[in-house]
Amino acid sequence: PRGTTNIMSCNFEELVGPTLLIGKGQEVYTKDLLKDKKYVMLYFSAQWCPPCRKFTPLLGEAYTAHKQYTKDNNNKEEEDI
């Protein structure tokens, strides 16, 4: 559709900046963190938004469950999460 961008051709450094924070505030280079990743998900929410405040913990739980599932099943994709 008109006005959309093919995210696969997107330069993530232009989109999110040269560094990202992971874990407990560890700063890493965007290009290093995202290299060789098959999928990247960006989630934006607002603390003042009631639906966002309900959904964010659910998204975190789903992420944790999927990560555990891939670990339990010796799935290579665990490294991509």
N, C-alpha and C positions, 0 to 999 in steps of 0.2 A: 504494500500500500504506500501511497505517497506520504512523504514526511517521516518514514521509518528508517532506521539504520540497521543494517545487518550486523548484529552484535559480534559475530564471529570475525568480522573484519575490523572491529573496533580496537583502537589502541587503549588498553586499560589504564596506562599511565596518564593519558590525557583525560580519561574519565574520572579516575579516583585519586590521581596524584602519584608521585614517585615512590612513596612509602605507605605502608599500612601497619596498623597495630594488631598484634595477635596475642592470644593468651592474656597474660596479666600486664599488658602494655608494652610488650617487646616490639620494637620497630624493625620491620623488614622491608626490603626493596620489593615493590610491586612486581617487577619483571621476574625476580627470582622466585617469589611465592607462587606466581601463576603460570610459570613456564611448564609446558607439558600437561597442563590441566585440560581435561576433556570438557568439563562443565564448570561454569562460574555462575553463582547466584548472588544478586545484589538485592537486599531487602531494605526498604526505607520505611520508617514509621515515625510517629510523633508521640511523645510522652503524654501530651494533652488529649490525644485521640482515644476515646473509650474502646472502639473496635481494635485498634492497634494494641492497646494494653492487654486485651484479652488474647489476641492472636500471637503476639511475640513469644510468650512462654510455651504455647503449643508448638510453634515452629522449633524452638529450642529442644523440646522433648522429642519431636520427630527426628531432628538431626542426631541427637544422642542415641536414640533407638536404632537408627539406620547405621550409625557408626559401629555400634555394638554388634549388630547383625552381620555386617561385613567382616568384622574381626572374628566373630564366632565361626563363620563359614570360610575362613581363610581366603577371603575375596580380595583380589589385587586392588579393587577399587577403593579399599580402605585408605590407601596412600593418597588417593585423589581427593579425599574429603577434607 
